[in-house]
């Protein structure tokens, strides 16, 4: 959504500049990404956020353990795939 707003001719940078950001769950990740850019650099922040979510769809977040959830929780240290992306 931010990418669409920042690339639209209908809005000026003053229309979408922000002072604070917040979010819950996935929105909290967006807030962290936005907070890492200075006010006025929303176009770059939107591009970074878009790339982050595109890359996230290509990663395997959960490990499919032979033996299922029980094996992952009790014998393998968790369900998440901790390999580097």
PyMOL Python script that loads the backbone (N, CA, C, O; Angstrom):
from pymol import cmd

cmd.read_pdbstr("""\
ATOM      1  N   UNK A   1       0.818  -1.181   0.000  1.00  0.00           N
ATOM      2  CA  UNK A   1       0.000   0.000   0.000  1.00  0.00           C
ATOM      3  C   UNK A   1       0.871   1.257   0.000  1.00  0.00           C
ATOM      4  O   UNK A   1       0.590   2.208  -0.730  1.00  0.00           O
ATOM      5  N   UNK A   2       1.909   1.264   0.804  1.00  0.00           N
ATOM      6  CA  UNK A   2       2.795   2.434   0.849  1.00  0.00           C
ATOM      7  C   UNK A   2       3.471   2.649  -0.499  1.00  0.00           C
ATOM      8  O   UNK A   2       3.660   3.790  -0.923  1.00  0.00           O
ATOM      9  N   UNK A   3       3.835   1.570  -1.172  1.00  0.00           N
ATOM     10  CA  UNK A   3       4.467   1.697  -2.485  1.00  0.00           C
ATOM     11  C   UNK A   3       3.514   2.369  -3.469  1.00  0.00           C
ATOM     12  O   UNK A   3       3.939   3.212  -4.260  1.00  0.00           O
ATOM     13  N   UNK A   4       2.240   2.010  -3.430  1.00  0.00           N
ATOM     14  CA  UNK A   4       1.256   2.629  -4.311  1.00  0.00           C
ATOM     15  C   UNK A   4       1.053   4.102  -4.001  1.00  0.00           C
ATOM     16  O   UNK A   4       0.906   4.917  -4.911  1.00  0.00           O
ATOM     17  N   UNK A   5       1.045   4.439  -2.740  1.00  0.00           N
ATOM     18  CA  UNK A   5       0.858   5.839  -2.339  1.00  0.00           C
ATOM     19  C   UNK A   5       2.063   6.682  -2.746  1.00  0.00           C
ATOM     20  O   UNK A   5       1.912   7.790  -3.259  1.00  0.00           O
ATOM     21  N   UNK A   6       3.264   6.144  -2.511  1.00  0.00           N
ATOM     22  CA  UNK A   6       4.466   6.929  -2.811  1.00  0.00           C
ATOM     23  C   UNK A   6       4.724   7.065  -4.311  1.00  0.00           C
ATOM     24  O   UNK A   6       5.421   7.987  -4.736  1.00  0.00           O
ATOM     25  N   UNK A   7       4.176   6.168  -5.106  1.00  0.00           N
ATOM     26  CA  UNK A   7       4.401   6.258  -6.556  1.00  0.00           C
ATOM     27  C   UNK A   7       3.242   6.928  -7.294  1.00  0.00           C
ATOM     28  O   UNK A   7       3.293   7.072  -8.515  1.00  0.00           O
ATOM     29  N   UNK A   8       2.214   7.334  -6.580  1.00  0.00           N
ATOM     30  CA  UNK A   8       1.053   7.979  -7.184  1.00  0.00           C
ATOM     31  C   UNK A   8       1.303   9.470  -7.410  1.00  0.00           C
ATOM     32  O   UNK A   8       1.971  10.127  -6.612  1.00  0.00           O
ATOM     33  N   UNK A   9       0.764   9.985  -8.493  1.00  0.00           N
ATOM     34  CA  UNK A   9       0.856  11.423  -8.772  1.00  0.00           C
ATOM     35  C   UNK A   9      -0.160  12.229  -7.957  1.00  0.00           C
ATOM     36  O   UNK A   9      -0.098  13.458  -7.922  1.00  0.00           O
ATOM     37  N   UNK A  10      -1.084  11.540  -7.312  1.00  0.00           N
ATOM     38  CA  UNK A  10      -2.134  12.218  -6.542  1.00  0.00           C
ATOM     39  C   UNK A  10      -1.646  12.707  -5.184  1.00  0.00           C
ATOM     40  O   UNK A  10      -2.270  13.576  -4.575  1.00  0.00           O
ATOM     41  N   UNK A  11      -0.528  12.151  -4.703  1.00  0.00           N
ATOM     42  CA  UNK A  11      -0.030  12.499  -3.376  1.00  0.00           C
ATOM     43  C   UNK A  11       1.348  13.145  -3.469  1.00  0.00           C
ATOM     44  O   UNK A  11       2.145  12.813  -4.347  1.00  0.00           O
ATOM     45  N   UNK A  12       1.612  14.058  -2.564  1.00  0.00           N
ATOM     46  CA  UNK A  12       2.935  14.658  -2.446  1.00  0.00           C
ATOM     47  C   UNK A  12       3.652  14.022  -1.264  1.00  0.00           C
ATOM     48  O   UNK A  12       2.997  13.415  -0.416  1.00  0.00           O
ATOM     49  N   UNK A  13       4.965  14.139  -1.177  1.00  0.00           N
ATOM     50  CA  UNK A  13       5.672  13.584  -0.019  1.00  0.00           C
ATOM     51  C   UNK A  13       5.124  14.079   1.319  1.00  0.00           C
ATOM     52  O   UNK A  13       5.164  13.345   2.306  1.00  0.00           O
ATOM     53  N   UNK A  14       4.622  15.289   1.366  1.00  0.00           N
ATOM     54  CA  UNK A  14       4.045  15.797   2.618  1.00  0.00           C
ATOM     55  C   UNK A  14       2.784  15.030   3.008  1.00  0.00           C
ATOM     56  O   UNK A  14       2.433  14.975   4.186  1.00  0.00           O
ATOM     57  N   UNK A  15       2.107  14.444   2.036  1.00  0.00           N
ATOM     58  CA  UNK A  15       0.887  13.686   2.317  1.00  0.00           C
ATOM     59  C   UNK A  15       1.160  12.352   3.003  1.00  0.00           C
ATOM     60  O   UNK A  15       0.332  11.875   3.779  1.00  0.00           O
ATOM     61  N   UNK A  16       2.301  11.753   2.729  1.00  0.00           N
ATOM     62  CA  UNK A  16       2.544  10.420   3.292  1.00  0.00           C
ATOM     63  C   UNK A  16       3.762  10.357   4.217  1.00  0.00           C
ATOM     64  O   UNK A  16       4.132   9.268   4.655  1.00  0.00           O
ATOM     65  N   UNK A  17       4.383  11.473   4.521  1.00  0.00           N
ATOM     66  CA  UNK A  17       5.479  11.482   5.494  1.00  0.00           C
ATOM     67  C   UNK A  17       4.922  11.111   6.864  1.00  0.00           C
ATOM     68  O   UNK A  17       3.806  11.501   7.204  1.00  0.00           O
ATOM     69  N   UNK A  18       5.672  10.379   7.632  1.00  0.00           N
ATOM     70  CA  UNK A  18       5.177   9.909   8.922  1.00  0.00           C
ATOM     71  C   UNK A  18       6.117  10.325  10.050  1.00  0.00           C
ATOM     72  O   UNK A  18       7.317  10.505   9.845  1.00  0.00           O
ATOM     73  N   UNK A  19       5.552  10.472  11.235  1.00  0.00           N
ATOM     74  CA  UNK A  19       6.339  10.782  12.428  1.00  0.00           C
ATOM     75  C   UNK A  19       6.504   9.550  13.301  1.00  0.00           C
ATOM     76  O   UNK A  19       7.551   9.355  13.918  1.00  0.00           O
ATOM     77  N   UNK A  20       5.473   8.720  13.351  1.00  0.00           N
ATOM     78  CA  UNK A  20       5.527   7.502  14.159  1.00  0.00           C
ATOM     79  C   UNK A  20       4.904   6.358  13.370  1.00  0.00           C
ATOM     80  O   UNK A  20       4.054   6.572  12.507  1.00  0.00           O
ATOM     81  N   UNK A  21       5.333   5.160  13.675  1.00  0.00           N
ATOM     82  CA  UNK A  21       4.764   3.961  13.075  1.00  0.00           C
ATOM     83  C   UNK A  21       4.564   2.923  14.165  1.00  0.00           C
ATOM     84  O   UNK A  21       5.299   2.897  15.152  1.00  0.00           O
ATOM     85  N   UNK A  22       3.576   2.076  13.985  1.00  0.00           N
ATOM     86  CA  UNK A  22       3.354   0.979  14.922  1.00  0.00           C
ATOM     87  C   UNK A  22       2.692  -0.155  14.166  1.00  0.00           C
ATOM     88  O   UNK A  22       2.195   0.030  13.055  1.00  0.00           O
ATOM     89  N   UNK A  23       2.689  -1.315  14.766  1.00  0.00           N
ATOM     90  CA  UNK A  23       2.056  -2.455  14.143  1.00  0.00           C
ATOM     91  C   UNK A  23       2.040  -3.642  15.075  1.00  0.00           C
ATOM     92  O   UNK A  23       2.758  -3.681  16.073  1.00  0.00           O
ATOM     93  N   UNK A  24       1.220  -4.600  14.739  1.00  0.00           N
ATOM     94  CA  UNK A  24       1.095  -5.841  15.494  1.00  0.00           C
ATOM     95  C   UNK A  24       1.348  -6.985  14.527  1.00  0.00           C
ATOM     96  O   UNK A  24       0.859  -6.969  13.397  1.00  0.00           O
ATOM     97  N   UNK A  25       2.107  -7.973  14.964  1.00  0.00           N
ATOM     98  CA  UNK A  25       2.427  -9.155  14.166  1.00  0.00           C
ATOM     99  C   UNK A  25       3.179  -8.740  12.900  1.00  0.00           C
ATOM    100  O   UNK A  25       4.251  -8.144  13.005  1.00  0.00           O
ATOM    101  N   UNK A  26       2.658  -9.031  11.719  1.00  0.00           N
ATOM    102  CA  UNK A  26       3.328  -8.650  10.480  1.00  0.00           C
ATOM    103  C   UNK A  26       3.473  -7.144  10.353  1.00  0.00           C
ATOM    104  O   UNK A  26       4.439  -6.658   9.764  1.00  0.00           O
ATOM    105  N   UNK A  27       2.522  -6.406  10.898  1.00  0.00           N
ATOM    106  CA  UNK A  27       2.596  -4.949  10.883  1.00  0.00           C
ATOM    107  C   UNK A  27       3.766  -4.434  11.705  1.00  0.00           C
ATOM    108  O   UNK A  27       4.308  -3.369  11.410  1.00  0.00           O
ATOM    109  N   UNK A  28       4.162  -5.180  12.736  1.00  0.00           N
ATOM    110  CA  UNK A  28       5.323  -4.785  13.532  1.00  0.00           C
ATOM    111  C   UNK A  28       6.604  -4.900  12.704  1.00  0.00           C
ATOM    112  O   UNK A  28       7.520  -4.091  12.854  1.00  0.00           O
ATOM    113  N   UNK A  29       6.664  -5.897  11.840  1.00  0.00           N
ATOM    114  CA  UNK A  29       7.815  -6.010  10.936  1.00  0.00           C
ATOM    115  C   UNK A  29       7.849  -4.832   9.975  1.00  0.00           C
ATOM    116  O   UNK A  29       8.913  -4.280   9.696  1.00  0.00           O
ATOM    117  N   UNK A  30       6.685  -4.450   9.472  1.00  0.00           N
ATOM    118  CA  UNK A  30       6.614  -3.274   8.604  1.00  0.00           C
ATOM    119  C   UNK A  30       7.067  -2.024   9.350  1.00  0.00           C
ATOM    120  O   UNK A  30       7.780  -1.188   8.796  1.00  0.00           O
ATOM    121  N   UNK A  31       6.653  -1.900  10.604  1.00  0.00           N
ATOM    122  CA  UNK A  31       7.031  -0.732  11.402  1.00  0.00           C
ATOM    123  C   UNK A  31       8.542  -0.668  11.601  1.00  0.00           C
ATOM    124  O   UNK A  31       9.129   0.411  11.534  1.00  0.00           O
ATOM    125  N   UNK A  32       9.174  -1.811  11.845  1.00  0.00           N
ATOM    126  CA  UNK A  32      10.630  -1.844  12.005  1.00  0.00           C
ATOM    127  C   UNK A  32      11.315  -1.421  10.715  1.00  0.00           C
ATOM    128  O   UNK A  32      12.274  -0.649  10.739  1.00  0.00           O
ATOM    129  N   UNK A  33      10.826  -1.924   9.593  1.00  0.00           N
ATOM    130  CA  UNK A  33      11.410  -1.550   8.305  1.00  0.00           C
ATOM    131  C   UNK A  33      11.255  -0.053   8.042  1.00  0.00           C
ATOM    132  O   UNK A  33      12.200   0.605   7.605  1.00  0.00           O
ATOM    133  N   UNK A  34      10.071   0.480   8.306  1.00  0.00           N
ATOM    134  CA  UNK A  34       9.845   1.910   8.098  1.00  0.00           C
ATOM    135  C   UNK A  34      10.693   2.758   9.034  1.00  0.00           C
ATOM    136  O   UNK A  34      11.213   3.800   8.636  1.00  0.00           O
ATOM    137  N   UNK A  35      10.831   2.312  10.275  1.00  0.00           N
ATOM    138  CA  UNK A  35      11.589   3.076  11.261  1.00  0.00           C
ATOM    139  C   UNK A  35      13.082   3.119  10.937  1.00  0.00           C
ATOM    140  O   UNK A  35      13.804   3.971  11.455  1.00  0.00           O
ATOM    141  N   UNK A  36      13.545   2.214  10.093  1.00  0.00           N
ATOM    142  CA  UNK A  36      14.962   2.212   9.744  1.00  0.00           C
ATOM    143  C   UNK A  36      15.307   3.237   8.654  1.00  0.00           C
ATOM    144  O   UNK A  36      16.470   3.375   8.275  1.00  0.00           O
ATOM    145  N   UNK A  37      14.296   3.949   8.158  1.00  0.00           N
ATOM    146  CA  UNK A  37      14.505   4.992   7.151  1.00  0.00           C
ATOM    147  C   UNK A  37      14.134   6.347   7.738  1.00  0.00           C
ATOM    148  O   UNK A  37      13.239   6.442   8.577  1.00  0.00           O
ATOM    149  N   UNK A  38      14.811   7.378   7.304  1.00  0.00           N
ATOM    150  CA  UNK A  38      14.534   8.732   7.785  1.00  0.00           C
ATOM    151  C   UNK A  38      13.215   9.248   7.212  1.00  0.00           C
ATOM    152  O   UNK A  38      12.787   8.839   6.133  1.00  0.00           O
ATOM    153  N   UNK A  39      12.593  10.137   7.944  1.00  0.00           N
ATOM    154  CA  UNK A  39      11.386  10.789   7.453  1.00  0.00           C
ATOM    155  C   UNK A  39      11.728  11.501   6.146  1.00  0.00           C
ATOM    156  O   UNK A  39      12.737  12.201   6.055  1.00  0.00           O
ATOM    157  N   UNK A  40      10.892  11.319   5.153  1.00  0.00           N
ATOM    158  CA  UNK A  40      11.139  11.885   3.836  1.00  0.00           C
ATOM    159  C   UNK A  40      11.710  10.877   2.851  1.00  0.00           C
ATOM    160  O   UNK A  40      11.804  11.151   1.655  1.00  0.00           O
ATOM    161  N   UNK A  41      12.090   9.714   3.356  1.00  0.00           N
ATOM    162  CA  UNK A  41      12.655   8.670   2.502  1.00  0.00           C
ATOM    163  C   UNK A  41      11.671   7.507   2.361  1.00  0.00           C
ATOM    164  O   UNK A  41      12.067   6.342   2.332  1.00  0.00           O
ATOM    165  N   UNK A  42      10.385   7.844   2.273  1.00  0.00           N
ATOM    166  CA  UNK A  42       9.341   6.832   2.237  1.00  0.00           C
ATOM    167  C   UNK A  42       9.384   5.962   0.985  1.00  0.00           C
ATOM    168  O   UNK A  42       9.032   4.784   1.042  1.00  0.00           O
ATOM    169  N   UNK A  43       9.810   6.524  -0.142  1.00  0.00           N
ATOM    170  CA  UNK A  43       9.881   5.710  -1.369  1.00  0.00           C
ATOM    171  C   UNK A  43      10.883   4.575  -1.207  1.00  0.00           C
ATOM    172  O   UNK A  43      10.608   3.442  -1.602  1.00  0.00           O
ATOM    173  N   UNK A  44      12.031   4.867  -0.636  1.00  0.00           N
ATOM    174  CA  UNK A  44      13.036   3.818  -0.401  1.00  0.00           C
ATOM    175  C   UNK A  44      12.533   2.818   0.637  1.00  0.00           C
ATOM    176  O   UNK A  44      12.775   1.619   0.508  1.00  0.00           O
ATOM    177  N   UNK A  45      11.836   3.300   1.662  1.00  0.00           N
ATOM    178  CA  UNK A  45      11.283   2.416   2.683  1.00  0.00           C
ATOM    179  C   UNK A  45      10.247   1.475   2.075  1.00  0.00           C
ATOM    180  O   UNK A  45      10.215   0.290   2.407  1.00  0.00           O
ATOM    181  N   UNK A  46       9.406   1.994   1.194  1.00  0.00           N
ATOM    182  CA  UNK A  46       8.387   1.172   0.538  1.00  0.00           C
ATOM    183  C   UNK A  46       9.028   0.113  -0.343  1.00  0.00           C
ATOM    184  O   UNK A  46       8.569  -1.028  -0.380  1.00  0.00           O
ATOM    185  N   UNK A  47      10.083   0.483  -1.050  1.00  0.00           N
ATOM    186  CA  UNK A  47      10.787  -0.485  -1.902  1.00  0.00           C
ATOM    187  C   UNK A  47      11.430  -1.581  -1.058  1.00  0.00           C
ATOM    188  O   UNK A  47      11.380  -2.755  -1.425  1.00  0.00           O
ATOM    189  N   UNK A  48      12.034  -1.207   0.073  1.00  0.00           N
ATOM    190  CA  UNK A  48      12.666  -2.183   0.973  1.00  0.00           C
ATOM    191  C   UNK A  48      11.616  -3.122   1.563  1.00  0.00           C
ATOM    192  O   UNK A  48      11.834  -4.331   1.648  1.00  0.00           O
ATOM    193  N   UNK A  49      10.479  -2.562   1.969  1.00  0.00           N
ATOM    194  CA  UNK A  49       9.412  -3.381   2.546  1.00  0.00           C
ATOM    195  C   UNK A  49       8.878  -4.370   1.516  1.00  0.00           C
ATOM    196  O   UNK A  49       8.656  -5.541   1.825  1.00  0.00           O
ATOM    197  N   UNK A  50       8.675  -3.897   0.303  1.00  0.00           N
ATOM    198  CA  UNK A  50       8.180  -4.778  -0.756  1.00  0.00           C
ATOM    199  C   UNK A  50       9.166  -5.925  -0.999  1.00  0.00           C
ATOM    200  O   UNK A  50       8.758  -7.081  -1.112  1.00  0.00           O
ATOM    201  N   UNK A  51      10.459  -5.607  -1.080  1.00  0.00           N
ATOM    202  CA  UNK A  51      11.464  -6.641  -1.320  1.00  0.00           C
ATOM    203  C   UNK A  51      11.547  -7.613  -0.152  1.00  0.00           C
ATOM    204  O   UNK A  51      11.730  -8.812  -0.360  1.00  0.00           O
ATOM    205  N   UNK A  52      11.415  -7.112   1.079  1.00  0.00           N
ATOM    206  CA  UNK A  52      11.429  -7.975   2.261  1.00  0.00           C
ATOM    207  C   UNK A  52      10.331  -9.027   2.182  1.00  0.00           C
ATOM    208  O   UNK A  52      10.583 -10.209   2.420  1.00  0.00           O
ATOM    209  N   UNK A  53       9.114  -8.604   1.849  1.00  0.00           N
ATOM    210  CA  UNK A  53       7.988  -9.540   1.803  1.00  0.00           C
ATOM    211  C   UNK A  53       8.072 -10.475   0.603  1.00  0.00           C
ATOM    212  O   UNK A  53       7.638 -11.623   0.693  1.00  0.00           O
ATOM    213  N   UNK A  54       8.613 -10.019  -0.502  1.00  0.00           N
ATOM    214  CA  UNK A  54       8.830 -10.916  -1.650  1.00  0.00           C
ATOM    215  C   UNK A  54       9.829 -11.999  -1.270  1.00  0.00           C
ATOM    216  O   UNK A  54       9.614 -13.176  -1.560  1.00  0.00           O
ATOM    217  N   UNK A  55      10.921 -11.603  -0.622  1.00  0.00           N
ATOM    218  CA  UNK A  55      11.925 -12.580  -0.196  1.00  0.00           C
ATOM    219  C   UNK A  55      11.371 -13.538   0.852  1.00  0.00           C
ATOM    220  O   UNK A  55      11.724 -14.717   0.857  1.00  0.00           O
ATOM    221  N   UNK A  56      10.512 -13.050   1.733  1.00  0.00           N
ATOM    222  CA  UNK A  56       9.936 -13.892   2.787  1.00  0.00           C
ATOM    223  C   UNK A  56       9.061 -15.000   2.206  1.00  0.00           C
ATOM    224  O   UNK A  56       8.972 -16.084   2.783  1.00  0.00           O
ATOM    225  N   UNK A  57       8.420 -14.740   1.083  1.00  0.00           N
ATOM    226  CA  UNK A  57       7.565 -15.775   0.485  1.00  0.00           C
ATOM    227  C   UNK A  57       8.388 -16.896  -0.130  1.00  0.00           C
ATOM    228  O   UNK A  57       7.863 -17.978  -0.392  1.00  0.00           O
ATOM    229  N   UNK A  58       9.665 -16.648  -0.360  1.00  0.00           N
ATOM    230  CA  UNK A  58      10.523 -17.661  -0.962  1.00  0.00           C
ATOM    231  C   UNK A  58      11.256 -18.511   0.075  1.00  0.00           C
ATOM    232  O   UNK A  58      11.910 -19.491  -0.282  1.00  0.00           O
ATOM    233  N   UNK A  59      11.152 -18.148   1.343  1.00  0.00           N
ATOM    234  CA  UNK A  59      11.872 -18.895   2.372  1.00  0.00           C
ATOM    235  C   UNK A  59      10.951 -19.925   3.032  1.00  0.00           C
ATOM    236  O   UNK A  59       9.739 -19.733   3.131  1.00  0.00           O
ATOM    237  N   UNK A  60      11.550 -20.995   3.468  1.00  0.00           N
ATOM    238  CA  UNK A  60      10.813 -22.051   4.156  1.00  0.00           C
ATOM    239  C   UNK A  60      10.932 -21.794   5.659  1.00  0.00           C
ATOM    240  O   UNK A  60      11.961 -22.085   6.270  1.00  0.00           O
ATOM    241  N   UNK A  61       9.856 -21.241   6.250  1.00  0.00           N
ATOM    242  CA  UNK A  61       9.916 -20.840   7.655  1.00  0.00           C
ATOM    243  C   UNK A  61       9.864 -22.019   8.619  1.00  0.00           C
ATOM    244  O   UNK A  61      10.502 -21.989   9.671  1.00  0.00           O
ATOM    245  N   UNK A  62       9.109 -23.056   8.268  1.00  0.00           N
ATOM    246  CA  UNK A  62       8.960 -24.206   9.148  1.00  0.00           C
ATOM    247  C   UNK A  62       9.688 -25.407   8.577  1.00  0.00           C
ATOM    248  O   UNK A  62       9.712 -25.616   7.364  1.00  0.00           O
ATOM    249  N   UNK A  63      10.272 -26.184   9.451  1.00  0.00           N
ATOM    250  CA  UNK A  63      10.950 -27.406   9.051  1.00  0.00           C
ATOM    251  C   UNK A  63       9.949 -28.541   9.158  1.00  0.00           C
ATOM    252  O   UNK A  63       9.294 -28.700  10.188  1.00  0.00           O
ATOM    253  N   UNK A  64       9.830 -29.315   8.118  1.00  0.00           N
ATOM    254  CA  UNK A  64       8.922 -30.459   8.119  1.00  0.00           C
ATOM    255  C   UNK A  64       9.704 -31.684   8.599  1.00  0.00           C
ATOM    256  O   UNK A  64      10.296 -32.408   7.798  1.00  0.00           O
ATOM    257  N   UNK A  65       9.696 -31.902   9.906  1.00  0.00           N
ATOM    258  CA  UNK A  65      10.454 -32.992  10.496  1.00  0.00           C
ATOM    259  C   UNK A  65       9.785 -34.327  10.217  1.00  0.00           C
ATOM    260  O   UNK A  65       8.559 -34.433  10.230  1.00  0.00           O
ATOM    261  N   UNK A  66      10.602 -35.350   9.964  1.00  0.00           N
ATOM    262  CA  UNK A  66      10.082 -36.708   9.888  1.00  0.00           C
ATOM    263  C   UNK A  66       9.617 -37.054  11.297  1.00  0.00           C
ATOM    264  O   UNK A  66      10.428 -37.062  12.223  1.00  0.00           O
ATOM    265  N   UNK A  67       8.379 -37.330  11.472  1.00  0.00           N
ATOM    266  CA  UNK A  67       7.820 -37.543  12.802  1.00  0.00           C
ATOM    267  C   UNK A  67       6.959 -36.367  13.239  1.00  0.00           C
ATOM    268  O   UNK A  67       6.337 -36.406  14.301  1.00  0.00           O
ATOM    269  N   UNK A  68       6.925 -35.326  12.423  1.00  0.00           N
ATOM    270  CA  UNK A  68       6.009 -34.217  12.641  1.00  0.00           C
ATOM    271  C   UNK A  68       6.397 -33.254  13.742  1.00  0.00           C
ATOM    272  O   UNK A  68       7.562 -33.126  14.118  1.00  0.00           O
ATOM    273  N   UNK A  69       5.369 -32.580  14.243  1.00  0.00           N
ATOM    274  CA  UNK A  69       5.529 -31.527  15.251  1.00  0.00           C
ATOM    275  C   UNK A  69       6.174 -32.061  16.522  1.00  0.00           C
ATOM    276  O   UNK A  69       7.024 -31.389  17.106  1.00  0.00           O
ATOM    277  N   UNK A  70       5.794 -33.237  16.955  1.00  0.00           N
ATOM    278  CA  UNK A  70       6.327 -33.793  18.195  1.00  0.00           C
ATOM    279  C   UNK A  70       7.839 -33.944  18.119  1.00  0.00           C
ATOM    280  O   UNK A  70       8.552 -33.579  19.053  1.00  0.00           O
ATOM    281  N   UNK A  71       8.324 -34.478  17.016  1.00  0.00           N
ATOM    282  CA  UNK A  71       9.774 -34.626  16.872  1.00  0.00           C
ATOM    283  C   UNK A  71      10.457 -33.259  16.872  1.00  0.00           C
ATOM    284  O   UNK A  71      11.485 -33.078  17.524  1.00  0.00           O
ATOM    285  N   UNK A  72       9.897 -32.313  16.153  1.00  0.00           N
ATOM    286  CA  UNK A  72      10.495 -30.982  16.100  1.00  0.00           C
ATOM    287  C   UNK A  72      10.567 -30.322  17.458  1.00  0.00           C
ATOM    288  O   UNK A  72      11.591 -29.743  17.821  1.00  0.00           O
ATOM    289  N   UNK A  73       9.487 -30.406  18.206  1.00  0.00           N
ATOM    290  CA  UNK A  73       9.433 -29.753  19.518  1.00  0.00           C
ATOM    291  C   UNK A  73      10.323 -30.413  20.558  1.00  0.00           C
ATOM    292  O   UNK A  73      11.004 -29.729  21.322  1.00  0.00           O
ATOM    293  N   UNK A  74      10.320 -31.734  20.588  1.00  0.00           N
ATOM    294  CA  UNK A  74      10.996 -32.424  21.680  1.00  0.00           C
ATOM    295  C   UNK A  74      12.394 -32.947  21.353  1.00  0.00           C
ATOM    296  O   UNK A  74      13.196 -33.166  22.261  1.00  0.00           O
ATOM    297  N   UNK A  75      12.693 -33.149  20.082  1.00  0.00           N
ATOM    298  CA  UNK A  75      13.978 -33.766  19.753  1.00  0.00           C
ATOM    299  C   UNK A  75      14.870 -32.924  18.838  1.00  0.00           C
ATOM    300  O   UNK A  75      16.067 -33.190  18.737  1.00  0.00           O
ATOM    301  N   UNK A  76      14.317 -31.933  18.182  1.00  0.00           N
ATOM    302  CA  UNK A  76      15.094 -31.171  17.214  1.00  0.00           C
ATOM    303  C   UNK A  76      15.256 -29.698  17.589  1.00  0.00           C
ATOM    304  O   UNK A  76      15.916 -28.966  16.851  1.00  0.00           O
ATOM    305  N   UNK A  77      14.703 -29.246  18.662  1.00  0.00           N
ATOM    306  CA  UNK A  77      14.894 -27.875  19.117  1.00  0.00           C
ATOM    307  C   UNK A  77      13.898 -26.864  18.592  1.00  0.00           C
ATOM    308  O   UNK A  77      14.047 -25.673  18.863  1.00  0.00           O
ATOM    309  N   UNK A  78      12.897 -27.286  17.857  1.00  0.00           N
ATOM    310  CA  UNK A  78      11.868 -26.341  17.429  1.00  0.00           C
ATOM    311  C   UNK A  78      11.304 -26.664  16.059  1.00  0.00           C
ATOM    312  O   UNK A  78      11.748 -27.584  15.374  1.00  0.00           O
ATOM    313  N   UNK A  79      10.308 -25.871  15.686  1.00  0.00           N
ATOM    314  CA  UNK A  79       9.624 -26.060  14.411  1.00  0.00           C
ATOM    315  C   UNK A  79      10.175 -25.182  13.306  1.00  0.00           C
ATOM    316  O   UNK A  79      10.000 -25.482  12.125  1.00  0.00           O
ATOM    317  N   UNK A  80      10.842 -24.097  13.682  1.00  0.00           N
ATOM    318  CA  UNK A  80      11.324 -23.140  12.697  1.00  0.00           C
ATOM    319  C   UNK A  80      12.611 -23.616  12.032  1.00  0.00           C
ATOM    320  O   UNK A  80      13.455 -24.252  12.662  1.00  0.00           O
ATOM    321  N   UNK A  81      12.739 -23.302  10.777  1.00  0.00           N
ATOM    322  CA  UNK A  81      13.936 -23.617  10.023  1.00  0.00           C
ATOM    323  C   UNK A  81      14.969 -22.533  10.334  1.00  0.00           C
ATOM    324  O   UNK A  81      14.782 -21.374   9.966  1.00  0.00           O
ATOM    325  N   UNK A  82      16.041 -22.900  10.999  1.00  0.00           N
ATOM    326  CA  UNK A  82      17.037 -21.920  11.429  1.00  0.00           C
ATOM    327  C   UNK A  82      18.211 -21.809  10.455  1.00  0.00           C
ATOM    328  O   UNK A  82      19.206 -21.151  10.757  1.00  0.00           O
ATOM    329  N   UNK A  83      18.100 -22.445   9.295  1.00  0.00           N
ATOM    330  CA  UNK A  83      19.154 -22.318   8.297  1.00  0.00           C
ATOM    331  C   UNK A  83      19.176 -20.913   7.731  1.00  0.00           C
ATOM    332  O   UNK A  83      18.121 -20.295   7.589  1.00  0.00           O
ATOM    333  N   UNK A  84      20.342 -20.395   7.404  1.00  0.00           N
ATOM    334  CA  UNK A  84      20.404 -19.048   6.806  1.00  0.00           C
ATOM    335  C   UNK A  84      19.659 -18.999   5.478  1.00  0.00           C
ATOM    336  O   UNK A  84      19.613 -19.984   4.742  1.00  0.00           O
ATOM    337  N   UNK A  85      19.092 -17.868   5.189  1.00  0.00           N
ATOM    338  CA  UNK A  85      18.340 -17.700   3.936  1.00  0.00           C
ATOM    339  C   UNK A  85      19.287 -17.414   2.804  1.00  0.00           C
ATOM    340  O   UNK A  85      18.854 -17.241   1.665  1.00  0.00           O
TER     341      UNK A  85
END
""", "prot")
cmd.dss("prot")
cmd.show_as("cartoon", "prot")
cmd.util.cbc("prot")
cmd.orient("prot")
